[in-house]
Amino acid sequence: MKINKWVFGALLAVIFACNNKEQVVKEQPENVATPPNMVWVSGNTFTQGAKENDRLALEHEKPAHSVAVDGFFMDITEVTNASFKKFVDETHYVTTAERPIIWEEFKKSCRFYITARFVSF
């Protein structure tokens, strides 16, 4: 299975969404070289969340608000599950999902609150 780079980009945007700031790094900094086989994705702002009158939205999805995401580098080619498995097998890489959560560090990185149903950023 291939992961579409635009889906991956959207996922990264959500991951970095806890960084709600006024100034966004849009352009690639002049003193930062482009790594081999990568491309710069410009930063921007987007609206995250549901409209107040959206009857299907859950309460934690409201209100819609502006979120800023800095620019970042992304691989030019897609990564298949097979190629990622080969990489993990050869390097013994541990994915973020496999690492234990250090709650004290997590709380420092994002404002959040927890309820019985969800974690909201």
N, C-alpha and C positions, 0 to 999 in steps of 0.2 A: 504494500500500500504506500502510495506517495502522499506526502503532505504538501498541499498547495501553499506556495510561499505567501500568498495574500491572506490565507487563513492563519498561517503562522504569524504573520505581521499583526493581524487583529488580536491574536492571542497575546502577543507581546504587549500590545497596547493596553489590554486589560490588566496584564500583570503589572505594568508600570503606572496604572491609573491611580494608584494611591499617592502619586506625586502630583498633587494639585497645586500648580504654581502659576505665576503670572507670566514669566518669561520662558520661552521654549527655544531650545537649540534646534533650529531648522536646518541650517546649512552645515556641511561637514567642516569642522575646524581646519584652518589652513595648516596647522602644525601636526595634524593627524593623517598619516598615510593610509590609503585604502589597503586593507589586507588582501592577499592573493585570493582570487575567485570570490570576492565579495562585492557588494554594491551598497551605497549609502541610501537609506530611506529617510527622507526629510521628516523632521518633527512637525507637530501641528497640534491643534486643539480639536476636540470633538465633544459632542453631547452624549453623555452616558446616563442611562436611566429611562424610566417610562414617563409618559405624559400623565398628568393628574387624572384625566378623564379616561384612561385606559382601564377598562373593566377587567381585563384578563391579567393585568400586572399585579404582582405581589407588593405589599406595602414596602418591603425593603428595597424595591426597585425604584421607588420614588423619593424625592422629586428628581427630574432630569436636571443635570448640572454639567457645567463645562469642566473638562479634564484636559490637562496638558501632558503631552508625551514628547520627550526629546528624540532627536534623530538617532539612528542606530545603524549598524552594519548588519547585512543579511547575506547568507550564501546565495550565489547566483543560481546554483543548481539545487534541485530538490533532493532530500535525503530519504532513501527508502528504508523500510524496517530492516531489511537484510543488511544494508550497508551500515546502519547504526549498530546492529547486533555485532557485526564484525569489528567495528570500532570498540565497542564495550568489551568484547572478548579479548581483544589485543591489548587494551590499555587498562582494563579493570575499572573503568569509569563508573562512578556511582551517580545516577541521575538525581536531580533535586527531589523528585517524588519518592525516591528510596532513602533519602537522608532523614534522620530524625528531626522533628521540629523543635527548635530551641525557642520556647515561647517568649522568653525575655527579649531575645533578639528580634523576634517577629513583631512584638509590640512596639519596639523602637522604630521599626521601618514603616509602619502604617498606622493611621488611626483606625480603630475598629471597635466593634462591640459584638458580643456573642449572645445569641439567644438559643433556645432549645432546638430551633429549626435550622439556623444558618449562621454563617459569619458574613458580616457586611463591612465593606471597606468604604 
